[in-house]
């Protein structure tokens, strides 16, 4: 129980159709930025503001960005994997 209490808090994001996913901070407590797209093929990406935890209706995919590097786009479907950028160092 103490180990769980000392773990960094994740941010819970909600997407369309009740999809939820958590994003953890890096070893310094900095969270990745969230980009999202509502266009097929991801032609246009926009940033979610830091205080928002809900992706807009019609979001097809989102992507984590950390210090200018991107993770793999995550389609908005149950079972999709959150992809952290290669330069992101997650706290243990």
PyMOL Python script that loads the backbone (N, CA, C, O; Angstrom):
from pymol import cmd

cmd.read_pdbstr("""\
ATOM      1  N   UNK A   1       0.825  -1.181   0.000  1.00  0.00           N
ATOM      2  CA  UNK A   1       0.000   0.000   0.000  1.00  0.00           C
ATOM      3  C   UNK A   1       0.877   1.255   0.000  1.00  0.00           C
ATOM      4  O   UNK A   1       0.547   2.229  -0.676  1.00  0.00           O
ATOM      5  N   UNK A   2       1.967   1.250   0.732  1.00  0.00           N
ATOM      6  CA  UNK A   2       2.844   2.418   0.755  1.00  0.00           C
ATOM      7  C   UNK A   2       3.485   2.659  -0.599  1.00  0.00           C
ATOM      8  O   UNK A   2       3.679   3.804  -1.006  1.00  0.00           O
ATOM      9  N   UNK A   3       3.814   1.572  -1.301  1.00  0.00           N
ATOM     10  CA  UNK A   3       4.406   1.728  -2.634  1.00  0.00           C
ATOM     11  C   UNK A   3       3.420   2.418  -3.572  1.00  0.00           C
ATOM     12  O   UNK A   3       3.801   3.304  -4.337  1.00  0.00           O
ATOM     13  N   UNK A   4       2.165   2.014  -3.511  1.00  0.00           N
ATOM     14  CA  UNK A   4       1.140   2.633  -4.364  1.00  0.00           C
ATOM     15  C   UNK A   4       0.932   4.098  -3.985  1.00  0.00           C
ATOM     16  O   UNK A   4       0.732   4.939  -4.861  1.00  0.00           O
ATOM     17  N   UNK A   5       0.978   4.409  -2.696  1.00  0.00           N
ATOM     18  CA  UNK A   5       0.773   5.781  -2.240  1.00  0.00           C
ATOM     19  C   UNK A   5       1.893   6.700  -2.707  1.00  0.00           C
ATOM     20  O   UNK A   5       1.661   7.891  -2.915  1.00  0.00           O
ATOM     21  N   UNK A   6       3.108   6.170  -2.877  1.00  0.00           N
ATOM     22  CA  UNK A   6       4.240   6.971  -3.317  1.00  0.00           C
ATOM     23  C   UNK A   6       4.358   7.090  -4.825  1.00  0.00           C
ATOM     24  O   UNK A   6       5.200   7.839  -5.320  1.00  0.00           O
ATOM     25  N   UNK A   7       3.530   6.366  -5.563  1.00  0.00           N
ATOM     26  CA  UNK A   7       3.588   6.410  -7.033  1.00  0.00           C
ATOM     27  C   UNK A   7       3.089   7.763  -7.528  1.00  0.00           C
ATOM     28  O   UNK A   7       2.201   8.355  -6.914  1.00  0.00           O
ATOM     29  N   UNK A   8       3.657   8.265  -8.648  1.00  0.00           N
ATOM     30  CA  UNK A   8       3.193   9.551  -9.171  1.00  0.00           C
ATOM     31  C   UNK A   8       1.743   9.455  -9.655  1.00  0.00           C
ATOM     32  O   UNK A   8       1.312   8.420 -10.164  1.00  0.00           O
ATOM     33  N   UNK A   9       1.019  10.530  -9.490  1.00  0.00           N
ATOM     34  CA  UNK A   9      -0.380  10.569  -9.915  1.00  0.00           C
ATOM     35  C   UNK A   9      -0.463  10.665 -11.432  1.00  0.00           C
ATOM     36  O   UNK A   9       0.274  11.427 -12.057  1.00  0.00           O
ATOM     37  N   UNK A  10      -1.359   9.892 -12.013  1.00  0.00           N
ATOM     38  CA  UNK A  10      -1.577  10.007 -13.447  1.00  0.00           C
ATOM     39  C   UNK A  10      -2.748  10.954 -13.700  1.00  0.00           C
ATOM     40  O   UNK A  10      -3.585  11.195 -12.831  1.00  0.00           O
ATOM     41  N   UNK A  11      -2.772  11.468 -14.898  1.00  0.00           N
ATOM     42  CA  UNK A  11      -3.911  12.288 -15.330  1.00  0.00           C
ATOM     43  C   UNK A  11      -4.830  11.383 -16.127  1.00  0.00           C
ATOM     44  O   UNK A  11      -4.387  10.687 -17.041  1.00  0.00           O
ATOM     45  N   UNK A  12      -6.093  11.390 -15.788  1.00  0.00           N
ATOM     46  CA  UNK A  12      -7.075  10.578 -16.484  1.00  0.00           C
ATOM     47  C   UNK A  12      -7.738  11.424 -17.562  1.00  0.00           C
ATOM     48  O   UNK A  12      -8.313  12.475 -17.282  1.00  0.00           O
ATOM     49  N   UNK A  13      -7.649  10.949 -18.793  1.00  0.00           N
ATOM     50  CA  UNK A  13      -8.268  11.636 -19.925  1.00  0.00           C
ATOM     51  C   UNK A  13      -9.457  10.826 -20.405  1.00  0.00           C
ATOM     52  O   UNK A  13      -9.461   9.597 -20.337  1.00  0.00           O
ATOM     53  N   UNK A  14     -10.460  11.531 -20.887  1.00  0.00           N
ATOM     54  CA  UNK A  14     -11.645  10.890 -21.445  1.00  0.00           C
ATOM     55  C   UNK A  14     -11.769  11.261 -22.911  1.00  0.00           C
ATOM     56  O   UNK A  14     -11.599  12.416 -23.302  1.00  0.00           O
ATOM     57  N   UNK A  15     -12.069  10.252 -23.706  1.00  0.00           N
ATOM     58  CA  UNK A  15     -12.281  10.453 -25.132  1.00  0.00           C
ATOM     59  C   UNK A  15     -13.724  10.170 -25.485  1.00  0.00           C
ATOM     60  O   UNK A  15     -14.561   9.986 -24.602  1.00  0.00           O
ATOM     61  N   UNK A  16     -14.017  10.136 -26.770  1.00  0.00           N
ATOM     62  CA  UNK A  16     -15.388   9.856 -27.194  1.00  0.00           C
ATOM     63  C   UNK A  16     -15.791   8.423 -26.841  1.00  0.00           C
ATOM     64  O   UNK A  16     -14.937   7.553 -26.672  1.00  0.00           O
ATOM     65  N   UNK A  17     -17.074   8.195 -26.734  1.00  0.00           N
ATOM     66  CA  UNK A  17     -17.646   6.868 -26.478  1.00  0.00           C
ATOM     67  C   UNK A  17     -17.174   6.250 -25.169  1.00  0.00           C
ATOM     68  O   UNK A  17     -17.091   5.026 -25.063  1.00  0.00           O
ATOM     69  N   UNK A  18     -16.864   7.072 -24.171  1.00  0.00           N
ATOM     70  CA  UNK A  18     -16.502   6.569 -22.856  1.00  0.00           C
ATOM     71  C   UNK A  18     -15.091   6.027 -22.729  1.00  0.00           C
ATOM     72  O   UNK A  18     -14.770   5.403 -21.717  1.00  0.00           O
ATOM     73  N   UNK A  19     -14.248   6.242 -23.706  1.00  0.00           N
ATOM     74  CA  UNK A  19     -12.860   5.775 -23.644  1.00  0.00           C
ATOM     75  C   UNK A  19     -12.108   6.602 -22.606  1.00  0.00           C
ATOM     76  O   UNK A  19     -12.232   7.826 -22.568  1.00  0.00           O
ATOM     77  N   UNK A  20     -11.328   5.923 -21.765  1.00  0.00           N
ATOM     78  CA  UNK A  20     -10.511   6.596 -20.757  1.00  0.00           C
ATOM     79  C   UNK A  20      -9.095   6.044 -20.820  1.00  0.00           C
ATOM     80  O   UNK A  20      -8.895   4.859 -21.083  1.00  0.00           O
ATOM     81  N   UNK A  21      -8.114   6.906 -20.578  1.00  0.00           N
ATOM     82  CA  UNK A  21      -6.728   6.460 -20.507  1.00  0.00           C
ATOM     83  C   UNK A  21      -5.953   7.379 -19.576  1.00  0.00           C
ATOM     84  O   UNK A  21      -6.271   8.561 -19.446  1.00  0.00           O
ATOM     85  N   UNK A  22      -4.942   6.831 -18.935  1.00  0.00           N
ATOM     86  CA  UNK A  22      -4.122   7.583 -18.001  1.00  0.00           C
ATOM     87  C   UNK A  22      -2.774   7.940 -18.609  1.00  0.00           C
ATOM     88  O   UNK A  22      -2.219   7.182 -19.404  1.00  0.00           O
ATOM     89  N   UNK A  23      -2.257   9.096 -18.228  1.00  0.00           N
ATOM     90  CA  UNK A  23      -0.943   9.562 -18.676  1.00  0.00           C
ATOM     91  C   UNK A  23      -0.138   9.927 -17.431  1.00  0.00           C
ATOM     92  O   UNK A  23      -0.594  10.699 -16.587  1.00  0.00           O
ATOM     93  N   UNK A  24       1.052   9.368 -17.329  1.00  0.00           N
ATOM     94  CA  UNK A  24       1.917   9.584 -16.168  1.00  0.00           C
ATOM     95  C   UNK A  24       2.950  10.668 -16.444  1.00  0.00           C
ATOM     96  O   UNK A  24       3.291  10.920 -17.600  1.00  0.00           O
ATOM     97  N   UNK A  25       3.452  11.311 -15.389  1.00  0.00           N
ATOM     98  CA  UNK A  25       4.529  12.288 -15.559  1.00  0.00           C
ATOM     99  C   UNK A  25       5.867  11.568 -15.730  1.00  0.00           C
ATOM    100  O   UNK A  25       5.984  10.379 -15.431  1.00  0.00           O
ATOM    101  N   UNK A  26       6.871  12.297 -16.211  1.00  0.00           N
ATOM    102  CA  UNK A  26       8.212  11.729 -16.317  1.00  0.00           C
ATOM    103  C   UNK A  26       8.883  11.739 -14.949  1.00  0.00           C
ATOM    104  O   UNK A  26       8.245  12.063 -13.948  1.00  0.00           O
ATOM    105  N   UNK A  27      10.156  11.390 -14.902  1.00  0.00           N
ATOM    106  CA  UNK A  27      10.867  11.289 -13.626  1.00  0.00           C
ATOM    107  C   UNK A  27      10.990  12.627 -12.904  1.00  0.00           C
ATOM    108  O   UNK A  27      11.282  12.657 -11.708  1.00  0.00           O
ATOM    109  N   UNK A  28      10.771  13.735 -13.615  1.00  0.00           N
ATOM    110  CA  UNK A  28      10.844  15.070 -13.013  1.00  0.00           C
ATOM    111  C   UNK A  28       9.460  15.643 -12.709  1.00  0.00           C
ATOM    112  O   UNK A  28       9.350  16.790 -12.275  1.00  0.00           O
ATOM    113  N   UNK A  29       8.402  14.856 -12.931  1.00  0.00           N
ATOM    114  CA  UNK A  29       7.047  15.309 -12.653  1.00  0.00           C
ATOM    115  C   UNK A  29       6.414  16.113 -13.774  1.00  0.00           C
ATOM    116  O   UNK A  29       5.393  16.768 -13.564  1.00  0.00           O
ATOM    117  N   UNK A  30       7.008  16.072 -14.969  1.00  0.00           N
ATOM    118  CA  UNK A  30       6.486  16.818 -16.118  1.00  0.00           C
ATOM    119  C   UNK A  30       5.621  15.880 -16.968  1.00  0.00           C
ATOM    120  O   UNK A  30       6.030  14.767 -17.297  1.00  0.00           O
ATOM    121  N   UNK A  31       4.427  16.349 -17.312  1.00  0.00           N
ATOM    122  CA  UNK A  31       3.508  15.548 -18.117  1.00  0.00           C
ATOM    123  C   UNK A  31       3.710  15.832 -19.608  1.00  0.00           C
ATOM    124  O   UNK A  31       4.033  16.956 -19.991  1.00  0.00           O
ATOM    125  N   UNK A  32       3.516  14.803 -20.451  1.00  0.00           N
ATOM    126  CA  UNK A  32       3.552  15.049 -21.893  1.00  0.00           C
ATOM    127  C   UNK A  32       2.371  15.918 -22.314  1.00  0.00           C
ATOM    128  O   UNK A  32       1.352  15.968 -21.626  1.00  0.00           O
ATOM    129  N   UNK A  33       2.514  16.594 -23.440  1.00  0.00           N
ATOM    130  CA  UNK A  33       1.394  17.337 -24.035  1.00  0.00           C
ATOM    131  C   UNK A  33       0.555  16.345 -24.844  1.00  0.00           C
ATOM    132  O   UNK A  33       1.059  15.328 -25.319  1.00  0.00           O
ATOM    133  N   UNK A  34      -0.719  16.658 -24.987  1.00  0.00           N
ATOM    134  CA  UNK A  34      -1.636  15.808 -25.737  1.00  0.00           C
ATOM    135  C   UNK A  34      -2.018  16.530 -27.024  1.00  0.00           C
ATOM    136  O   UNK A  34      -2.466  17.676 -26.998  1.00  0.00           O
ATOM    137  N   UNK A  35      -1.836  15.844 -28.148  1.00  0.00           N
ATOM    138  CA  UNK A  35      -2.339  16.331 -29.437  1.00  0.00           C
ATOM    139  C   UNK A  35      -3.474  15.414 -29.855  1.00  0.00           C
ATOM    140  O   UNK A  35      -3.489  14.233 -29.506  1.00  0.00           O
ATOM    141  N   UNK A  36      -4.421  15.958 -30.602  1.00  0.00           N
ATOM    142  CA  UNK A  36      -5.539  15.145 -31.083  1.00  0.00           C
ATOM    143  C   UNK A  36      -5.894  15.552 -32.506  1.00  0.00           C
ATOM    144  O   UNK A  36      -5.584  16.656 -32.955  1.00  0.00           O
ATOM    145  N   UNK A  37      -6.550  14.632 -33.201  1.00  0.00           N
ATOM    146  CA  UNK A  37      -7.022  14.917 -34.553  1.00  0.00           C
ATOM    147  C   UNK A  37      -8.454  14.419 -34.705  1.00  0.00           C
ATOM    148  O   UNK A  37      -8.846  13.400 -34.136  1.00  0.00           O
ATOM    149  N   UNK A  38      -9.213  15.160 -35.481  1.00  0.00           N
ATOM    150  CA  UNK A  38     -10.579  14.764 -35.821  1.00  0.00           C
ATOM    151  C   UNK A  38     -10.705  14.536 -37.313  1.00  0.00           C
ATOM    152  O   UNK A  38     -11.811  14.395 -37.833  1.00  0.00           O
ATOM    153  N   UNK A  39      -9.562  14.499 -38.012  1.00  0.00           N
ATOM    154  CA  UNK A  39      -9.582  14.287 -39.459  1.00  0.00           C
ATOM    155  C   UNK A  39      -9.049  12.897 -39.789  1.00  0.00           C
ATOM    156  O   UNK A  39      -8.066  12.459 -39.192  1.00  0.00           O
ATOM    157  N   UNK A  40      -9.683  12.195 -40.735  1.00  0.00           N
ATOM    158  CA  UNK A  40      -9.179  10.884 -41.150  1.00  0.00           C
ATOM    159  C   UNK A  40      -7.744  11.003 -41.674  1.00  0.00           C
ATOM    160  O   UNK A  40      -7.429  11.919 -42.433  1.00  0.00           O
ATOM    161  N   UNK A  41      -6.901  10.094 -41.272  1.00  0.00           N
ATOM    162  CA  UNK A  41      -5.506  10.126 -41.701  1.00  0.00           C
ATOM    163  C   UNK A  41      -4.646  11.093 -40.907  1.00  0.00           C
ATOM    164  O   UNK A  41      -3.441  11.177 -41.143  1.00  0.00           O
ATOM    165  N   UNK A  42      -5.232  11.820 -39.978  1.00  0.00           N
ATOM    166  CA  UNK A  42      -4.468  12.729 -39.121  1.00  0.00           C
ATOM    167  C   UNK A  42      -3.850  13.901 -39.848  1.00  0.00           C
ATOM    168  O   UNK A  42      -2.710  14.274 -39.567  1.00  0.00           O
ATOM    169  N   UNK A  43      -4.588  14.493 -40.784  1.00  0.00           N
ATOM    170  CA  UNK A  43      -4.050  15.619 -41.554  1.00  0.00           C
ATOM    171  C   UNK A  43      -3.875  16.873 -40.698  1.00  0.00           C
ATOM    172  O   UNK A  43      -2.953  17.654 -40.934  1.00  0.00           O
ATOM    173  N   UNK A  44      -4.737  17.075 -39.720  1.00  0.00           N
ATOM    174  CA  UNK A  44      -4.684  18.277 -38.882  1.00  0.00           C
ATOM    175  C   UNK A  44      -4.689  17.883 -37.413  1.00  0.00           C
ATOM    176  O   UNK A  44      -5.610  17.218 -36.940  1.00  0.00           O
ATOM    177  N   UNK A  45      -3.641  18.304 -36.690  1.00  0.00           N
ATOM    178  CA  UNK A  45      -3.510  18.012 -35.271  1.00  0.00           C
ATOM    179  C   UNK A  45      -3.630  19.311 -34.478  1.00  0.00           C
ATOM    180  O   UNK A  45      -3.197  20.368 -34.936  1.00  0.00           O
ATOM    181  N   UNK A  46      -4.221  19.224 -33.287  1.00  0.00           N
ATOM    182  CA  UNK A  46      -4.342  20.374 -32.388  1.00  0.00           C
ATOM    183  C   UNK A  46      -3.940  19.927 -30.987  1.00  0.00           C
ATOM    184  O   UNK A  46      -4.004  18.741 -30.663  1.00  0.00           O
ATOM    185  N   UNK A  47      -3.527  20.882 -30.162  1.00  0.00           N
ATOM    186  CA  UNK A  47      -3.145  20.583 -28.782  1.00  0.00           C
ATOM    187  C   UNK A  47      -4.349  20.687 -27.867  1.00  0.00           C
ATOM    188  O   UNK A  47      -5.195  21.567 -28.029  1.00  0.00           O
ATOM    189  N   UNK A  48      -4.418  19.785 -26.909  1.00  0.00           N
ATOM    190  CA  UNK A  48      -5.376  19.888 -25.823  1.00  0.00           C
ATOM    191  C   UNK A  48      -4.731  20.791 -24.777  1.00  0.00           C
ATOM    192  O   UNK A  48      -3.556  20.610 -24.460  1.00  0.00           O
ATOM    193  N   UNK A  49      -5.460  21.749 -24.239  1.00  0.00           N
ATOM    194  CA  UNK A  49      -4.855  22.637 -23.248  1.00  0.00           C
ATOM    195  C   UNK A  49      -4.527  21.853 -21.980  1.00  0.00           C
ATOM    196  O   UNK A  49      -5.151  20.828 -21.701  1.00  0.00           O
ATOM    197  N   UNK A  50      -3.561  22.328 -21.224  1.00  0.00           N
ATOM    198  CA  UNK A  50      -3.071  21.611 -20.045  1.00  0.00           C
ATOM    199  C   UNK A  50      -4.145  21.383 -18.980  1.00  0.00           C
ATOM    200  O   UNK A  50      -4.045  20.438 -18.197  1.00  0.00           O
ATOM    201  N   UNK A  51      -5.163  22.232 -18.943  1.00  0.00           N
ATOM    202  CA  UNK A  51      -6.201  22.067 -17.924  1.00  0.00           C
ATOM    203  C   UNK A  51      -7.391  21.221 -18.392  1.00  0.00           C
ATOM    204  O   UNK A  51      -8.313  20.977 -17.613  1.00  0.00           O
ATOM    205  N   UNK A  52      -7.383  20.775 -19.640  1.00  0.00           N
ATOM    206  CA  UNK A  52      -8.472  19.949 -20.162  1.00  0.00           C
ATOM    207  C   UNK A  52      -8.154  18.474 -19.965  1.00  0.00           C
ATOM    208  O   UNK A  52      -7.001  18.063 -20.102  1.00  0.00           O
ATOM    209  N   UNK A  53      -9.153  17.686 -19.649  1.00  0.00           N
ATOM    210  CA  UNK A  53      -8.988  16.243 -19.492  1.00  0.00           C
ATOM    211  C   UNK A  53      -9.976  15.472 -20.361  1.00  0.00           C
ATOM    212  O   UNK A  53     -10.086  14.250 -20.260  1.00  0.00           O
ATOM    213  N   UNK A  54     -10.689  16.195 -21.211  1.00  0.00           N
ATOM    214  CA  UNK A  54     -11.646  15.554 -22.116  1.00  0.00           C
ATOM    215  C   UNK A  54     -11.306  15.930 -23.540  1.00  0.00           C
ATOM    216  O   UNK A  54     -11.199  17.108 -23.880  1.00  0.00           O
ATOM    217  N   UNK A  55     -11.136  14.906 -24.374  1.00  0.00           N
ATOM    218  CA  UNK A  55     -10.888  15.152 -25.792  1.00  0.00           C
ATOM    219  C   UNK A  55     -12.201  15.551 -26.452  1.00  0.00           C
ATOM    220  O   UNK A  55     -13.263  15.080 -26.044  1.00  0.00           O
ATOM    221  N   UNK A  56     -12.145  16.409 -27.461  1.00  0.00           N
ATOM    222  CA  UNK A  56     -13.383  16.853 -28.115  1.00  0.00           C
ATOM    223  C   UNK A  56     -14.128  15.700 -28.780  1.00  0.00           C
ATOM    224  O   UNK A  56     -13.524  14.706 -29.184  1.00  0.00           O
ATOM    225  N   UNK A  57     -15.446  15.847 -28.888  1.00  0.00           N
ATOM    226  CA  UNK A  57     -16.246  14.872 -29.625  1.00  0.00           C
ATOM    227  C   UNK A  57     -15.701  14.774 -31.051  1.00  0.00           C
ATOM    228  O   UNK A  57     -15.278  15.773 -31.633  1.00  0.00           O
ATOM    229  N   UNK A  58     -15.717  13.601 -31.587  1.00  0.00           N
ATOM    230  CA  UNK A  58     -15.234  13.395 -32.956  1.00  0.00           C
ATOM    231  C   UNK A  58     -13.737  13.149 -33.051  1.00  0.00           C
ATOM    232  O   UNK A  58     -13.209  13.000 -34.153  1.00  0.00           O
ATOM    233  N   UNK A  59     -13.036  13.104 -31.911  1.00  0.00           N
ATOM    234  CA  UNK A  59     -11.595  12.831 -31.943  1.00  0.00           C
ATOM    235  C   UNK A  59     -11.377  11.414 -32.455  1.00  0.00           C
ATOM    236  O   UNK A  59     -11.980  10.466 -31.950  1.00  0.00           O
ATOM    237  N   UNK A  60     -10.511  11.269 -33.463  1.00  0.00           N
ATOM    238  CA  UNK A  60     -10.217   9.963 -34.038  1.00  0.00           C
ATOM    239  C   UNK A  60      -8.939   9.350 -33.466  1.00  0.00           C
ATOM    240  O   UNK A  60      -8.817   8.128 -33.378  1.00  0.00           O
ATOM    241  N   UNK A  61      -7.988  10.202 -33.076  1.00  0.00           N
ATOM    242  CA  UNK A  61      -6.713   9.718 -32.532  1.00  0.00           C
ATOM    243  C   UNK A  61      -6.092  10.804 -31.681  1.00  0.00           C
ATOM    244  O   UNK A  61      -6.402  11.986 -31.831  1.00  0.00           O
ATOM    245  N   UNK A  62      -5.202  10.383 -30.775  1.00  0.00           N
ATOM    246  CA  UNK A  62      -4.425  11.349 -30.005  1.00  0.00           C
ATOM    247  C   UNK A  62      -2.981  10.871 -29.964  1.00  0.00           C
ATOM    248  O   UNK A  62      -2.679   9.724 -30.294  1.00  0.00           O
ATOM    249  N   UNK A  63      -2.103  11.766 -29.555  1.00  0.00           N
ATOM    250  CA  UNK A  63      -0.679  11.478 -29.569  1.00  0.00           C
ATOM    251  C   UNK A  63      -0.035  12.242 -28.418  1.00  0.00           C
ATOM    252  O   UNK A  63      -0.410  13.381 -28.140  1.00  0.00           O
ATOM    253  N   UNK A  64       0.931  11.621 -27.750  1.00  0.00           N
ATOM    254  CA  UNK A  64       1.660  12.297 -26.685  1.00  0.00           C
ATOM    255  C   UNK A  64       2.918  12.935 -27.259  1.00  0.00           C
ATOM    256  O   UNK A  64       3.606  12.332 -28.083  1.00  0.00           O
ATOM    257  N   UNK A  65       3.214  14.151 -26.824  1.00  0.00           N
ATOM    258  CA  UNK A  65       4.429  14.864 -27.229  1.00  0.00           C
ATOM    259  C   UNK A  65       5.188  15.221 -25.961  1.00  0.00           C
ATOM    260  O   UNK A  65       4.615  15.725 -24.995  1.00  0.00           O
ATOM    261  N   UNK A  66       6.498  14.949 -25.982  1.00  0.00           N
ATOM    262  CA  UNK A  66       7.329  15.283 -24.833  1.00  0.00           C
ATOM    263  C   UNK A  66       8.604  15.944 -25.331  1.00  0.00           C
ATOM    264  O   UNK A  66       9.412  15.323 -26.022  1.00  0.00           O
ATOM    265  N   UNK A  67       8.775  17.216 -24.971  1.00  0.00           N
ATOM    266  CA  UNK A  67       9.958  17.995 -25.367  1.00  0.00           C
ATOM    267  C   UNK A  67      10.229  17.899 -26.864  1.00  0.00           C
ATOM    268  O   UNK A  67      11.367  17.704 -27.290  1.00  0.00           O
ATOM    269  N   UNK A  68       9.169  18.040 -27.653  1.00  0.00           N
ATOM    270  CA  UNK A  68       9.295  18.077 -29.105  1.00  0.00           C
ATOM    271  C   UNK A  68       9.298  16.733 -29.808  1.00  0.00           C
ATOM    272  O   UNK A  68       9.294  16.696 -31.038  1.00  0.00           O
ATOM    273  N   UNK A  69       9.306  15.633 -29.081  1.00  0.00           N
ATOM    274  CA  UNK A  69       9.255  14.308 -29.709  1.00  0.00           C
ATOM    275  C   UNK A  69       7.875  13.702 -29.517  1.00  0.00           C
ATOM    276  O   UNK A  69       7.242  13.861 -28.473  1.00  0.00           O
ATOM    277  N   UNK A  70       7.424  13.002 -30.552  1.00  0.00           N
ATOM    278  CA  UNK A  70       6.078  12.430 -30.552  1.00  0.00           C
ATOM    279  C   UNK A  70       6.118  10.924 -30.311  1.00  0.00           C
ATOM    280  O   UNK A  70       7.044  10.233 -30.738  1.00  0.00           O
ATOM    281  N   UNK A  71       5.085  10.429 -29.613  1.00  0.00           N
ATOM    282  CA  UNK A  71       4.845   8.995 -29.530  1.00  0.00           C
ATOM    283  C   UNK A  71       4.039   8.585 -30.756  1.00  0.00           C
ATOM    284  O   UNK A  71       3.739   9.418 -31.611  1.00  0.00           O
ATOM    285  N   UNK A  72       3.694   7.330 -30.842  1.00  0.00           N
ATOM    286  CA  UNK A  72       2.858   6.853 -31.949  1.00  0.00           C
ATOM    287  C   UNK A  72       1.416   7.307 -31.721  1.00  0.00           C
ATOM    288  O   UNK A  72       0.944   7.295 -30.584  1.00  0.00           O
ATOM    289  N   UNK A  73       0.712   7.705 -32.775  1.00  0.00           N
ATOM    290  CA  UNK A  73      -0.699   8.069 -32.613  1.00  0.00           C
ATOM    291  C   UNK A  73      -1.504   6.900 -32.037  1.00  0.00           C
ATOM    292  O   UNK A  73      -1.296   5.744 -32.403  1.00  0.00           O
ATOM    293  N   UNK A  74      -2.417   7.228 -31.136  1.00  0.00           N
ATOM    294  CA  UNK A  74      -3.261   6.234 -30.494  1.00  0.00           C
ATOM    295  C   UNK A  74      -4.685   6.408 -31.010  1.00  0.00           C
ATOM    296  O   UNK A  74      -5.312   7.436 -30.751  1.00  0.00           O
ATOM    297  N   UNK A  75      -5.208   5.414 -31.740  1.00  0.00           N
ATOM    298  CA  UNK A  75      -6.593   5.529 -32.201  1.00  0.00           C
ATOM    299  C   UNK A  75      -7.554   5.492 -31.015  1.00  0.00           C
ATOM    300  O   UNK A  75      -7.292   4.823 -30.015  1.00  0.00           O
ATOM    301  N   UNK A  76      -8.642   6.198 -31.130  1.00  0.00           N
ATOM    302  CA  UNK A  76      -9.639   6.254 -30.058  1.00  0.00           C
ATOM    303  C   UNK A  76     -10.525   5.016 -30.132  1.00  0.00           C
ATOM    304  O   UNK A  76     -11.629   5.045 -30.675  1.00  0.00           O
ATOM    305  N   UNK A  77     -10.005   3.929 -29.568  1.00  0.00           N
ATOM    306  CA  UNK A  77     -10.770   2.690 -29.476  1.00  0.00           C
ATOM    307  C   UNK A  77     -10.325   1.940 -28.219  1.00  0.00           C
ATOM    308  O   UNK A  77      -9.197   2.094 -27.751  1.00  0.00           O
ATOM    309  N   UNK A  78     -11.214   1.146 -27.699  1.00  0.00           N
ATOM    310  CA  UNK A  78     -10.927   0.342 -26.515  1.00  0.00           C
ATOM    311  C   UNK A  78      -9.767  -0.600 -26.847  1.00  0.00           C
ATOM    312  O   UNK A  78      -9.748  -1.228 -27.906  1.00  0.00           O
ATOM    313  N   UNK A  79      -8.804  -0.690 -25.930  1.00  0.00           N
ATOM    314  CA  UNK A  79      -7.673  -1.598 -26.117  1.00  0.00           C
ATOM    315  C   UNK A  79      -6.461  -0.973 -26.785  1.00  0.00           C
ATOM    316  O   UNK A  79      -5.423  -1.623 -26.907  1.00  0.00           O
ATOM    317  N   UNK A  80      -6.573   0.277 -27.220  1.00  0.00           N
ATOM    318  CA  UNK A  80      -5.417   0.947 -27.841  1.00  0.00           C
ATOM    319  C   UNK A  80      -4.353   1.188 -26.765  1.00  0.00           C
ATOM    320  O   UNK A  80      -4.679   1.376 -25.593  1.00  0.00           O
ATOM    321  N   UNK A  81      -3.097   1.179 -27.165  1.00  0.00           N
ATOM    322  CA  UNK A  81      -1.979   1.354 -26.239  1.00  0.00           C
ATOM    323  C   UNK A  81      -1.508   2.799 -26.247  1.00  0.00           C
ATOM    324  O   UNK A  81      -1.352   3.401 -27.309  1.00  0.00           O
ATOM    325  N   UNK A  82      -1.281   3.358 -25.056  1.00  0.00           N
ATOM    326  CA  UNK A  82      -0.724   4.702 -24.942  1.00  0.00           C
ATOM    327  C   UNK A  82       0.759   4.613 -25.274  1.00  0.00           C
ATOM    328  O   UNK A  82       1.494   3.852 -24.645  1.00  0.00           O
ATOM    329  N   UNK A  83       1.199   5.387 -26.256  1.00  0.00           N
ATOM    330  CA  UNK A  83       2.587   5.355 -26.718  1.00  0.00           C
ATOM    331  C   UNK A  83       3.308   6.620 -26.264  1.00  0.00           C
ATOM    332  O   UNK A  83       2.998   7.723 -26.714  1.00  0.00           O
ATOM    333  N   UNK A  84       4.277   6.441 -25.365  1.00  0.00           N
ATOM    334  CA  UNK A  84       5.078   7.571 -24.899  1.00  0.00           C
ATOM    335  C   UNK A  84       6.213   7.822 -25.880  1.00  0.00           C
ATOM    336  O   UNK A  84       6.723   6.877 -26.483  1.00  0.00           O
ATOM    337  N   UNK A  85       6.621   9.083 -26.055  1.00  0.00           N
ATOM    338  CA  UNK A  85       7.743   9.413 -26.947  1.00  0.00           C
ATOM    339  C   UNK A  85       9.046   8.754 -26.461  1.00  0.00           C
ATOM    340  O   UNK A  85       9.182   8.454 -25.275  1.00  0.00           O
ATOM    341  N   UNK A  86       9.994   8.531 -27.369  1.00  0.00           N
ATOM    342  CA  UNK A  86      11.235   7.848 -26.993  1.00  0.00           C
ATOM    343  C   UNK A  86      12.085   8.606 -25.976  1.00  0.00           C
ATOM    344  O   UNK A  86      12.865   7.976 -25.262  1.00  0.00           O
ATOM    345  N   UNK A  87      11.968   9.924 -25.881  1.00  0.00           N
ATOM    346  CA  UNK A  87      12.778  10.697 -24.933  1.00  0.00           C
ATOM    347  C   UNK A  87      12.130  10.824 -23.552  1.00  0.00           C
ATOM    348  O   UNK A  87      12.690  11.464 -22.663  1.00  0.00           O
ATOM    349  N   UNK A  88      10.949  10.215 -23.368  1.00  0.00           N
ATOM    350  CA  UNK A  88      10.216  10.284 -22.109  1.00  0.00           C
ATOM    351  C   UNK A  88      10.766   9.229 -21.149  1.00  0.00           C
ATOM    352  O   UNK A  88      10.868   8.055 -21.506  1.00  0.00           O
ATOM    353  N   UNK A  89      11.121   9.646 -19.928  1.00  0.00           N
ATOM    354  CA  UNK A  89      11.598   8.717 -18.901  1.00  0.00           C
ATOM    355  C   UNK A  89      10.570   8.643 -17.782  1.00  0.00           C
ATOM    356  O   UNK A  89      10.419   9.583 -17.002  1.00  0.00           O
ATOM    357  N   UNK A  90       9.878   7.539 -17.711  1.00  0.00           N
ATOM    358  CA  UNK A  90       8.805   7.375 -16.730  1.00  0.00           C
ATOM    359  C   UNK A  90       9.386   7.029 -15.364  1.00  0.00           C
ATOM    360  O   UNK A  90      10.336   6.255 -15.240  1.00  0.00           O
ATOM    361  N   UNK A  91       8.783   7.625 -14.353  1.00  0.00           N
ATOM    362  CA  UNK A  91       9.185   7.319 -12.964  1.00  0.00           C
ATOM    363  C   UNK A  91       8.817   5.870 -12.649  1.00  0.00           C
ATOM    364  O   UNK A  91       7.790   5.369 -13.107  1.00  0.00           O
ATOM    365  N   UNK A  92       9.648   5.213 -11.876  1.00  0.00           N
ATOM    366  CA  UNK A  92       9.400   3.791 -11.549  1.00  0.00           C
ATOM    367  C   UNK A  92       8.293   3.625 -10.560  1.00  0.00           C
ATOM    368  O   UNK A  92       7.964   2.500 -10.185  1.00  0.00           O
TER     369      UNK A  92
END
""", "prot")
cmd.dss("prot")
cmd.show_as("cartoon", "prot")
cmd.util.cbc("prot")
cmd.orient("prot")
